[in-house]
Amino acid sequence: MRKRVVASIAAAFLDSEWEPDPMAARAAYDLGLPLTDGIKELAAFAVVAFPVRPGDAPRQLRSSLAGSAPFHRLYDHGSDDRTTDWSTVWPRRVIVPTEMGPRRWPVERLDTMADLREMLGLGATSLSWFADARSLERSATDEALRHYHYRWIPKASGGMRLLEAPKGTLKFFQRRILAGILDCIPQHPASHGFRRERSVHSFVECHVGRAVVIRIDLENFFASVSPGAVFGILRSAGYPEPVAHCLTGLATNAAPAAVLQSVAMPAPEQRPAHRRMLSALRHPHLPQGAATSPALANLAAYGLDCRLAGLASAFGAVYTRYADDLAFSGDGELQRRSGKFISLVSDIASDEGFSINRRKTRIAPQASRQLLTGLVVNARPNVPRPAFDRLKAILHDAAMHGPDHANRDSHTDFRAHLLGSISWVEASNPHRGAQLRAMLDTIDW
């Protein structure tokens, strides 16, 4: 009963003008009680606690009222020499009206849950099902009851990665959220992954020709982003609590136990990292495969990017990030103090909810091969010579013995695969790309 009473009072307070006297009058009417000093005192408390009407934060208002001394006096002891028998009180309303808070960015306006349902074309029951606030996906054993398809894929560095691909309807909702909301929220300039007009080439550009390049990998990047971080992003965009909560559910997922148990245990040296990955995946997280995850991961890492950019500047270095790859480059001072620098990066990452993979941390001075996201950056961005030679050999094999003979990895569309590989080389070295294209033209398809 206590929760229902405080919910009714909060709903009445938010229903119209944010002034103590009319707020108290609405609350008394909704509770069917006389307008007492106790109700007036509670209204005055609310206006002091929230100088601006918290139409986007009804849950915060309810929590504040429930924990306040005026409410305890009103509920437990009555007021004005009256003791209220709350068992005879039936509040007229408990549904709190909501509206967006200040919009810092031009995101789509969604004042209420009804607006969100209209945006997605859903009824209330269906929206609750897809948002999965209770993480029922985690215990679902029937494929038909799951919102995602799951597939384990091997990592190039060893171990496995879980691909969580949303099914058709949820995929549509996530793309709608991406276009109407997430694409409107600015990301940090140091972030280069999954962004229009950004690429691995823009990511490595400022690190070319530096005395030392340090590459650090973030472990379980998507799975490290919690629902709380996503909720915070959406609240910062101005969305009221219920809407932000539902949007968070649509963009996060907890992988089913059966899926996590189906993957084979890796080599002994990789098992600690494997266990950490499984632990992250069994709790709600950003699913790798959802349209919303890259943008939300970048936004969740905004604080990390700010702090690492500041740290790099203090060491006379520069910083960029491509998804989970962190790159730093600088002069001799950075090289001399690299141990301290990496330790500080690890501390900052941990403080921001991420962790670094020390096994994949690399310090590359100018005298060695400085490799970032598959590109050598010692003098200019370039594909490593072994990779170029390997592609050249495949093209030669296809020209001499036919594409079926050369397609040893059984690519479904071998020609498209070769064109993509050639374009990758061409983007950093047009001369080498032209050589490879000339070889491609000699293949009899």
Disulfide bonds with the S-S distance in Angstrom:
none
